[in-house]
Amino acid sequence: MYSEGQGVPQDYAEAGKWYRRSAEQGYAQAQYNLGLWYAQGEAGPHDDVQAHMWFNLATARFPPSDILSRSAAIKNRDTLASRMTPDQIAQAQRLAREWQANSGG
């Protein structure tokens, strides 16, 4: 809604706030969207580690029956990984594991 300006003035900061709230509640599409925002620098500074983490979480949350969404999350995660250092990938994976452990998911 806020990211597209549908029914409200376009406001990327407000959109990011709502994406984050939904992502933190475990909604796969919101996690995927937040990954895109970090990858593109729309959620603040460009951050491949955060983007990878959110794509990784979305990949795990999309049901196997949602082949298109799951495949998009995997593709974006792997594209990011190809330009990240091994340390950055390890950090993103650690953050994803910690998030899952802390969220009960």
Secondary structure, DSSP 8 states (H G I E B T S, - for coil): -TTTTSSS---HHHHHHHHHHHHHTT-HHHHHHHHHHHHHT-SSS--HHHHHHHHHHHHHHS-TT-HHHHHHHHHHHHHHHTTS-HHHHHHHHHHHHHHHHHHT-
